[in-house]
Amino acid sequence: MKKYLTVFGLISSLCLLSHVTQADSLRCEGRLVDPGDTKADVTGICGSPEITDSYCEPTTRSTVDSTGKETIIESCDPVDIWSYKAESGGLWKHVYFSKGKVTDIRNGERVN
């Protein structure tokens, strides 16, 4: 019985993990946009986005010099969002870029 519970627990964990790590996707004319694709790649696959936006992702870094003095550096990493409108009844697709490469793809609201 213990063996079956262990196997069941392992399978359940793997199913949960695969669900959590599964990202939304964007497919245009049969071609898939993938994390790591550049803006030029996405434009070549899907054309120009319907809407663009951007924001600054706050980052904090610290450095320690040779005397042991710590310096906190606050800055931001720009994030661009390109939104593509699906056909009627589909979902908006939001493509997130950091440093010019796709980092995430998220579903948005349903297109009417």
N, C-alpha and C positions, 0 to 999 in steps of 0.2 A: 504494500500500500504506500509506503514511504517513497519508493522508487517512482510510482505513478504521480504522486504529488510533486516530486522534484521535476519530473519531465513536464507536467502541466504548468508548473511555475515558470520554467524556462521558456516554454512556448508562449505563454501569456506575456512574459517580459519582452520577448522578441517582437511579438505583434504590436505591443504598445510602443516600443522603440521605433519600429518602422513607421508607425503612424505619426509619431512626433517629428521625425526627421524628414517626412515627406513634405516637400515644398510645393506650392502652386506652380503651374507651368504656363507658358505662353507658346502657342503654335500659330504660325502664320504661313498660309499656303503650303502646309505640310512640313514646314521646317520648324524645328524646336529652338527656342532661345534658352541658353544654359547659363548658370552662374559662371563668371569668368569671361563671358563674351564682352567685347568692347562696344562702345556706342556705335561705331561704324558697322560692326557685325549686326547689331540689332536693327539699325536703319536699313541695312541690306536685306535682312530677313523680313521685317515688318513695315518698312517705310517710316515716315515721320510720325511721331506720336500725335494724338489728338490734343493732349494737354501736357504741359510740363510744369514742374514745381521744383523747389529746392529748399533745403534747410541746413542748419549747421548742427552737427552732432558734437556736443561738448566732450572734450577729452582732457584728461589730467595726466601729466607725466612728471616724474621726479628724477632729478639727477643728483649725484653726490660727487663733489670735486675731491681733489687729492687731500684737502685738509679735513674732509668729513662733513663739510657744509652741504646741507641738502637744499636744492632749489626746486620749487614747484613751478611747473610750466602749464598754464591753462591755455588751451587753444580750441579750435574746432576743426572737424573734418567735414568738408562740404558733401552733402548727399543730394543727388539729383533723382527726381522721380518722373518717369515718363509713363503716361497713361494711354492705353489703347482701348478703343471702344469695340466691343464684340458685336456680333450680329444681334438683331432683336431677340430678346429673351436670354441672351448670354450675360456673362459678367464682365465688368470692367476689369482690365488687367493692369496692375501697377508694377512697373519695373524699377527697382532701386539700384542706383549706381554709386559706387564710392571709388574715387581715384580712376574714374573712366571705365570701370568694369562692373558688370552685373553682380550684385551681392544677394539680391532677393527678388522674388516675384510673388505678388500677393493678389488675391481676388478682391474685387471691390463690389459695389452695388450692382444689381441686375439692370441691364439696359432695357428700356421700354420700347 
